[in-house]
């Protein structure tokens, strides 16, 4: 017959202690109110279904929360079906034995249920073993689940903590750039002491540097000005993978210990950061690798077929976009398009098209869009492209344009070979103006110290001209890896293993 543990039951298992739900609520509230920053209240709960260890902690903002670790009875039994004392002890072991509460729960709906005697017996035996191991721990006999009562007990404390004003400055951990690209720890101020939830949001801007690990950590620190130098306590750490470049962010104080960060480039919500604060700080590089300001000229073949033309335009677009995301120094862009010579003497020639010169990325991308919308050029000889003419045009522009003082980079994207400077054994007529691709390249390399040459080319076989045009970097239109190509040419900073903290350009604070 099931044992009915009524209000007046004081069997051997329970002793004479008759503390129930209300006593448990008061004790949990008292214990949580006394918890420090590192304190843990442990509740060992024994029910007909399982043993559960509850842990109640305060976060750095004083907000209590409870986590639980259930262990069904079958996980604590020996092969003979008896309760194993060592297994049970492992599952309920508290961090602080002085803050341990033992709880036996007999829900009202199961008190007289058929078959309740066996499961209730395991709970009773487990309680007896726990009392023997922790004789000073108070015991409570509950009708409601411990988790429900813990939630009730800490609810007023949570409401009070959420409405409390800040006692210290809240700041975001960040870095700023010092001499020679050295990274110096700094902070971005968020909220001063005395404010509470509902305070005006804080808006600020930071930058993310290119890195193999794209995670940026939002570490909120509380600054204690009573120490010298000021001491910082980590209040929260969240992270998100962010693209390199500028990010505009709004910080909102939800409560002490909790700040919400939002922005168009940020995911919703941010993820908890699994690393420790020491690990995050250790991952910050000592400095940002810098490249020199550059002027990138793209020589783009405009000849049909349309599918190859579209592929070339796409390669140029992706290269400019990736440089914009990963460049560590200013880059200006020029775009020169070239078609083919006329198939016969005296026929009308297509002109070299200077779509933009020494402009910014939006202007260059706009010029590419206009070329894409117009489509490939169908006129001209099929035996080559007037690449030699485009190279001489670029040579003259670089030599006479005093605004292009940066390091020079030439990227040629095409398929066809240049026309010969004089009649040779091929079917192609020579360049009408007798221009040679080699003399143009030689002049540019001699005039512009450190000039780099890259080629995106899919012609077969690879001609000598394209070998020289790709002397520093080569790529194929199909599967073009724009970022790697740009890094090879020094247009994109070499990726760091990690750059975990926001970069504040105005110095922080």
C-alpha positions in Angstrom: 0.0 0.0 0.0 1.4 3.4 -0.9 2.9 5.4 2.0 1.0 8.7 2.4 3.4 11.3 3.6 0.9 13.7 5.2 1.5 16.9 7.0 1.8 15.2 10.3 4.0 12.3 9.1 7.4 12.1 10.9 8.7 8.8 9.9 12.4 7.8 10.4 13.3 8.9 6.9 12.2 12.4 7.5 13.2 12.8 11.2 11.3 15.4 13.1 12.0 18.2 10.7 8.7 19.4 9.2 9.9 22.3 7.1 7.8 22.6 3.9 7.2 24.8 0.9 6.9 28.2 2.7 10.0 27.5 4.8 11.9 26.6 1.6 10.8 29.8 -0.1 12.1 31.9 2.8 15.3 30.0 3.1 16.1 30.3 -0.6 15.4 34.0 -0.6 17.6 34.5 2.5 20.5 32.5 1.0 20.4 34.2 -2.4 20.3 37.6 -0.7 23.6 36.7 1.0 25.4 35.3 -2.1 28.5 37.0 -3.2 30.0 37.3 -6.6 31.4 33.7 -6.5 28.8 32.2 -4.2 26.6 29.2 -5.2 23.5 27.9 -3.5 23.0 24.2 -4.2 19.7 22.4 -3.8 19.7 18.6 -4.0 16.1 17.6 -5.0 14.8 14.0 -4.7 11.6 13.2 -6.5 10.0 9.9 -7.5 11.5 10.3 -11.0 15.0 11.5 -10.4 17.6 13.3 -8.3 18.3 16.9 -9.5 21.1 19.3 -8.5 20.1 23.0 -8.7 22.6 25.8 -8.6 21.7 29.4 -8.0 24.3 32.1 -8.8 24.4 35.8 -9.2 25.8 37.3 -12.4 28.1 40.3 -12.1 25.1 42.6 -12.2 23.6 40.9 -9.1 20.9 39.1 -11.1 20.2 35.6 -9.7 19.6 32.6 -12.0 19.2 28.9 -11.5 20.5 26.0 -13.5 19.7 22.3 -13.0 21.4 19.0 -13.6 18.9 16.0 -13.6 19.9 12.4 -13.0 17.2 9.8 -13.6 17.3 7.0 -11.0 18.4 4.4 -13.4 21.7 6.3 -13.7 22.4 6.0 -10.0 21.6 2.3 -9.5 24.0 -0.6 -9.2 23.7 -3.7 -11.4 21.7 -5.2 -8.6 19.1 -2.4 -8.7 20.2 -0.7 -5.5 21.0 3.0 -5.1 24.8 3.5 -5.4 25.9 6.0 -2.8 29.0 7.1 -4.8 27.0 7.7 -8.0 24.5 9.7 -6.0 27.2 11.7 -4.3 28.8 12.7 -7.6 25.5 14.0 -8.9 24.5 16.2 -5.9 28.0 17.3 -4.8 27.8 21.1 -3.9 30.6 23.6 -4.5 30.0 24.9 -1.0 28.7 22.3 1.5 27.8 25.2 3.8 25.2 26.4 1.2 23.4 23.1 0.5 19.7 22.5 0.9 18.2 18.9 0.8 14.7 18.6 -0.6 12.3 15.6 -0.8 9.4 16.2 -3.1 6.2 14.3 -3.0 3.8 15.8 -5.5 0.2 15.7 -4.4 -1.0 13.9 -7.6 1.4 11.0 -7.0 1.0 10.5 -3.3 -1.6 7.7 -3.7 -0.8 6.8 -7.3 -0.4 3.0 -8.0 3.3 2.1 -8.2 4.4 5.2 -6.4 5.9 3.3 -3.5 8.9 2.0 -5.3 10.0 5.3 -6.8 9.2 7.2 -3.6 11.3 4.6 -1.8 14.3 5.5 -3.9 13.8 9.2 -3.2 13.6 8.4 0.5 16.8 6.3 0.5 18.6 9.0 -1.5 17.6 11.6 1.0 18.8 9.4 3.9 22.2 9.0 2.2 22.5 12.7 1.5 21.7 13.5 5.2 24.3 11.1 6.3 26.9 12.7 4.0 25.9 16.3 4.8 24.5 16.2 8.4 24.4 20.0 8.7 22.3 20.6 5.6 18.7 21.6 6.3 16.0 19.3 5.0 12.7 20.3 3.4 9.7 18.2 2.5 7.8 19.8 -0.4 4.6 19.3 -2.4 5.7 21.6 -5.2 8.7 21.0 -7.5 11.9 22.7 -6.2 12.4 24.5 -9.5 9.0 26.2 -9.3 9.7 27.3 -5.7 13.2 28.5 -6.5 11.8 30.7 -9.3 9.2 32.1 -6.9 11.8 32.9 -4.3 14.3 34.7 -6.6 11.6 36.6 -8.6 11.5 39.6 -6.3 15.3 39.7 -6.1 15.5 39.7 -9.9 12.9 42.5 -10.2 14.9 44.6 -7.6 18.2 43.9 -9.4 16.8 44.8 -12.8 15.7 48.2 -11.6 18.8 49.1 -9.6 21.0 51.9 -10.8 24.6 51.3 -12.0 27.2 51.7 -9.2 30.1 52.0 -11.7 30.9 53.1 -15.2 30.0 50.5 -17.9 32.5 50.4 -20.7 33.1 48.3 -23.8 36.5 46.7 -24.1 38.3 47.8 -27.3 41.6 48.6 -28.8 43.0 51.7 -30.5 45.9 52.0 -32.9 49.2 53.5 -31.7 52.4 54.4 -33.4 53.5 51.9 -36.1 50.1 50.1 -36.0 50.7 48.9 -32.4 47.4 48.0 -30.7 46.7 49.6 -27.3 43.9 48.4 -25.0 41.2 51.0 -24.5 37.5 51.2 -23.7 34.4 52.8 -25.3 32.3 54.4 -22.6 28.7 53.3 -22.5 26.8 54.2 -19.3 27.8 56.3 -16.2 27.1 55.4 -12.6 23.6 56.2 -11.4 21.7 55.4 -14.6 19.3 52.5 -14.8 17.3 50.6 -17.5 15.5 53.1 -19.7 18.5 55.3 -20.0 19.1 56.8 -23.5 20.9 54.4 -25.7 24.6 55.0 -26.6 25.6 55.1 -30.2 29.2 54.7 -31.4 31.2 53.4 -34.4 34.0 50.9 -34.5 36.0 49.0 -37.1 36.8 45.3 -37.6 40.1 44.2 -39.1 40.4 41.2 -41.5 41.1 38.0 -39.6 40.8 34.3 -40.1 38.6 34.1 -37.0 35.8 36.6 -37.8 34.4 36.7 -34.2 34.2 40.2 -32.5 33.7 40.1 -28.8 31.5 42.6 -27.0 32.9 42.6 -23.5 31.2 44.9 -21.1 33.4 46.0 -18.2 32.6 47.8 -14.9 35.3 50.3 -13.9 36.1 50.7 -10.2 37.7 54.2 -9.8 38.4 53.6 -6.1 41.5 51.6 -7.0 44.7 53.0 -8.6 44.9 52.2 -11.4 41.2 51.6 -11.9 40.2 48.0 -11.8 37.8 46.4 -14.3 35.3 43.6 -13.8 33.8 41.7 -16.7 30.0 42.0 -16.6 29.2 40.1 -19.8 30.7 38.8 -22.9 29.0 38.1 -26.2 30.3 37.7 -29.7 29.4 37.6 -33.4 31.2 37.0 -36.7 31.4 40.4 -38.3 32.7 41.4 -41.7 35.8 43.6 -41.9 35.1 47.4 -42.1 33.0 49.9 -40.3 30.1 49.1 -38.0 27.6 51.5 -36.4 26.2 50.2 -33.2 23.6 51.1 -30.5 24.1 50.0 -26.9 21.0 49.8 -24.7 21.2 49.1 -20.9 18.7 46.4 -20.1 19.7 46.0 -16.5 22.9 45.9 -14.4 25.1 43.3 -16.0 23.2 43.2 -19.3 23.7 45.5 -22.3 22.1 44.9 -25.7 24.1 45.7 -28.8 22.3 46.2 -32.1 23.1 47.4 -35.6 22.4 46.6 -39.2 25.6 44.6 -39.5 25.0 42.7 -36.2 23.1 39.4 -35.9 20.1 39.2 -33.5 20.9 38.2 -30.8 24.6 38.0 -30.2 25.9 34.6 -29.0 27.5 34.0 -25.6 31.2 34.1 -25.9 32.7 30.7 -24.9 36.2 31.9 -24.3 37.4 33.4 -21.0 38.4 37.0 -20.7 42.0 36.0 -20.4 41.8 34.0 -23.7 40.2 36.8 -25.5 42.9 39.3 -24.4 45.6 36.8 -25.4 44.2 36.6 -28.9 44.5 40.3 -29.6 47.5 40.8 -32.0 50.3 43.2 -31.1 49.8 45.4 -34.1 47.9 45.7 -37.4 49.9 44.9 -40.5 49.7 47.9 -42.9 50.1 48.1 -46.6 51.0 51.3 -48.6 48.4 53.4 -50.4 47.9 52.0 -53.9 46.5 52.9 -57.3 44.9 49.9 -59.0 44.5 50.0 -62.8 42.3 47.3 -64.3 42.7 46.6 -68.0 39.4 44.8 -69.0 38.9 43.1 -72.3 35.5 44.0 -73.7 35.3 41.4 -76.5 32.6 38.8 -77.0 31.4 36.1 -76.3 29.0 37.6 -73.8 29.4 34.8 -71.3 33.2 35.4 -71.0 32.7 39.2 -70.9 30.2 38.9 -68.0 32.7 36.6 -66.2 35.5 39.2 -66.6 33.3 42.0 -65.3 32.3 39.8 -62.3 36.0 39.2 -61.5 36.8 42.9 -61.6 33.8 43.7 -59.4 34.6 41.0 -56.8 38.2 42.2 -56.6 37.3 45.8 -55.9 34.7 44.8 -53.3 37.1 42.5 -51.5 39.8 45.2 -51.5 37.3 47.6 -50.0 36.6 45.1 -47.2 40.2 44.1 -46.5 42.5 47.0 -47.5 44.6 48.5 -44.7 45.5 51.6 -46.6 43.7 53.8 -49.2 43.3 52.4 -52.7 42.2 54.3 -55.8 40.9 52.7 -58.9 41.2 53.2 -62.7 39.3 51.1 -65.3 40.4 50.9 -68.9 38.4 48.8 -71.4 39.7 47.5 -74.7 38.2 45.7 -77.6 39.8 44.4 -80.9 41.3 45.9 -83.9 39.3 46.1 -87.1 39.6 42.9 -89.2 40.7 44.9 -92.3 42.8 47.9 -93.0 41.0 51.3 -93.3 38.0 49.9 -91.3 36.6 51.8 -88.3 38.5 51.1 -85.1 37.0 50.8 -81.6 38.5 53.2 -79.1 40.2 52.5 -75.8 37.6 53.3 -73.1 38.7 55.0 -70.0 35.7 54.2 -67.8 37.2 55.9 -64.7 40.6 57.1 -63.5 42.0 57.4 -60.0 38.5 57.2 -58.5 37.1 55.6 -55.4 35.5 52.2 -55.2 31.9 53.3 -55.7 32.9 55.1 -58.9 34.7 52.1 -60.2 31.9 49.7 -59.4 29.5 52.1 -61.1 31.6 52.1 -64.3 31.6 48.3 -64.2 27.8 48.2 -63.9 27.5 50.4 -67.0 29.8 48.1 -69.0 27.9 45.1 -67.8 24.6 46.7 -68.9 25.9 47.6 -72.3 27.3 44.1 -73.0 30.3 42.7 -74.9 31.7 44.3 -78.1 31.0 42.2 -81.2 33.1 44.2 -83.7 36.7 43.6 -84.6 39.1 40.8 -85.5 38.7 37.5 -83.7 42.5 36.9 -83.8 43.3 39.0 -80.8 42.5 42.1 -78.7 44.1 45.5 -78.7 45.7 44.8 -75.4 49.0 46.4 -76.6 47.1 49.6 -77.2 45.5 49.5 -73.8 48.9 49.0 -72.1 50.4 52.0 -73.9 47.4 54.1 -73.0 47.9 53.2 -69.3 51.6 53.8 -69.6 51.1 57.4 -70.9 48.4 58.2 -68.3 50.6 57.0 -65.4 53.5 59.0 -66.7 51.6 62.3 -67.1 49.1 62.1 -64.3 50.7 63.7 -61.2 47.8 62.5 -58.9 48.8 58.9 -59.1 51.6 59.0 -56.5 50.7 55.7 -54.8 52.2 52.3 -55.4 51.1 51.2 -58.8 49.3 47.9 -59.5 48.1 46.7 -62.9 45.5 43.9 -63.2 44.6 42.7 -66.7 41.5 40.6 -67.2 41.0 39.0 -70.6 41.1 36.0 -72.9 42.7 37.0 -76.2 46.4 37.7 -77.0 47.6 41.1 -78.0 48.2 41.9 -81.7 51.8 41.7 -82.9 53.7 45.0 -83.5 54.7 43.8 -87.0 53.6 41.2 -89.4 54.5 37.7 -88.2 53.5 34.2 -89.3 50.1 34.3 -87.6 46.7 35.2 -89.2 46.4 38.4 -87.2 47.2 41.7 -88.8 49.8 43.8 -86.8 48.8 46.7 -84.6 48.0 49.6 -87.0 50.2 51.9 -84.9 53.1 49.4 -84.5 52.8 49.2 -80.7 54.4 46.4 -78.7 53.0 45.2 -75.4 56.6 44.5 -74.1 57.8 48.0 -74.4 54.8 49.3 -72.5 55.3 46.9 -69.6 59.0 47.6 -69.5 58.5 51.4 -69.4 55.9 51.1 -66.6 58.1 48.7 -64.5 61.1 51.0 -64.9 59.3 54.3 -64.1 57.2 53.1 -61.2 59.3 51.4 -58.6 57.7 48.3 -57.0 54.8 48.2 -59.5 53.0 44.9 -59.3 51.3 43.0 -62.2 48.4 40.5 -62.0 46.4 38.7 -64.6 43.1 36.9 -64.7 43.3 34.9 -67.9 41.8 31.7 -69.3 43.2 31.7 -72.8 45.0 28.6 -74.1 47.9 28.3 -74.7 49.2 31.0 -72.3 51.0 33.5 -74.5 54.3 35.2 -73.5 52.4 38.5 -73.0 50.0 37.0 -70.4 52.9 35.4 -68.6 54.5 38.8 -68.1 51.1 40.4 -67.2 50.7 37.9 -64.5 54.2 38.0 -63.2 53.1 38.7 -59.6 49.7 37.1 -59.4 47.6 34.9 -61.7 44.0 33.7 -61.5 41.4 32.0 -63.6 38.0 33.6 -64.2 36.3 30.4 -63.1 36.6 30.0 -59.4 38.4 33.3 -59.1 39.5 33.9 -55.5 39.5 37.7 -55.3 40.6 38.0 -51.7 43.7 35.8 -52.1 44.5 37.5 -55.5 44.4 40.9 -53.8 46.5 39.8 -50.9 49.2 38.5 -53.3 49.3 41.9 -54.9 49.6 43.7 -51.5 46.2 45.4 -51.9 44.6 43.5 -49.0 46.3 43.2 -45.6 47.5 39.8 -44.7 44.8 38.2 -42.5 45.5 38.0 -38.8 44.6 34.8 -37.0 42.1 36.7 -34.8 41.1 40.3 -34.1 38.6 39.8 -31.2 38.0 43.3 -29.9 36.5 46.3 -31.7 38.9 48.9 -33.1 38.1 52.4 -32.0 39.5 55.0 -34.3 38.9 58.1 -32.1 41.0 56.7 -29.3 38.2 55.4 -27.1 37.0 56.6 -23.7 
